[in-house]
Amino acid sequence: MKKLILVLGILALQFTAMSALALTLGGDSGGGGDTKEIPVDDIREEILKWINDGGGKDLIFSHGITYDDYSLKMKEVLEQHFVVISMVEKESDTDDELRVSIDGVLKTCRGFLSKKDFRPHIICNLNRFKSSSFSDQYTLIHHEYAGLAGLEDNEGASSDYSISKQLSDYFFPKVVLGLSIKKLSKIRKLATIIKNPAHPGSKLPFAYETDTNGVCRAMGYEKGIQGSARPSNEKIDSLLVDEKGEITVMVTKNKMTQISCINKMNIPLKKSYLFKGPELIYPGTDMPFDGWSDTDAVCQSLGFEKAIYFSGKSGLEKKQTIVVFKDGETQSSYGNPISQIVCL
């Protein structure tokens, strides 16, 4: 069986390191801004190969569109250099062709026909694109090309993803993600049952009531199976995460004792770090951090970016301490030292 493999692990490296593997697309953007080195061309190439290999024949079309229409039109717009692609970090207030947002609605990418060079363009917001999951990036790029081909509506603030959203049925894990010619539901889905799921690094448990997809994504999976989470009977310090797997806050809730996740992905994991007691000493001294310290500033003093909300706890015994303020300034004090904090 022919399969289309999308090596998204490489794409992630291209974003973080802007390595020699990243492609400069578009040349002269015609929009008055600098084009960025971006990995979008790899996604375009894989979609084109997938269609050329006969992928997508099970897609459901509407509005009188047939598979032959889809195949013919997508092959045309997916040809190399047919579409000018560019990335912007800051959107222009004066040039519509360097603006990704539509009618005040934040968009990740936007496809349009340029009034300057009369060529089809796709422009993306670099930061929003980078923060999207690999599967979302893949679906998003397919949508923009489908919009330019007249197969989906990508005009205005509301977009039509009727075809592009079906691509998730074809993803399969190969390094990170791939596309098979047949729907994965007809082949296989790789699910894993995880007992006592914990956040990488700190090994802190997740709260039962947190986002299922977020828990699995924090542990390196594509998504979670809804309804698979199981709670404990005891309430302990545990983590809430958002849909992307980012920690939002520490709470005292029933921890999660089991969850089922789909498709383990070969991607770097964001780790949290738990510090307790003797570890919480201000660098270069033998004095502990005071409980009145700014928690982000404490973690930054220890070499980390920030603290998890409500992860800081103070001890009961008062002693000589150092208060660290938000701006990094310090002050000697006599109070209850921090006994626990979780840093990112």
Buried (B, 14 or more C-beta within 10 A) or exposed (E): EEBBBBBBBBBBBBBEEEEEEBBEBBEEBBBEBEBBBBBBBBBBBBBBBBBEEEBBEBBEBEEEBEBEBBBEBBBEBBEEEBBBBBBBEEBBEEEEBBBBEBEEEEBBBBBBEBEEBEBBBBBBBBEBBBEBBBBBBBBBBBBBBBBBBEBBBBEEEEBBBBBBEBBBBBBBBBBBBBBBBBBBEEEEEEBBEBEBBBBBBBEBBBBBEBBBBBBBBBBBBBBBBEEBBBBBEEBEBBBBBBEBBBBBEBBEBBBBBBBBBBBBBEBEEBEBBBBEEEEBBBEEEEBBBBBBBBBBBBBBBBEBEEBBBBBBBBBEEBEBBBBBEEEEEBEEBEBBBBBBBBBB
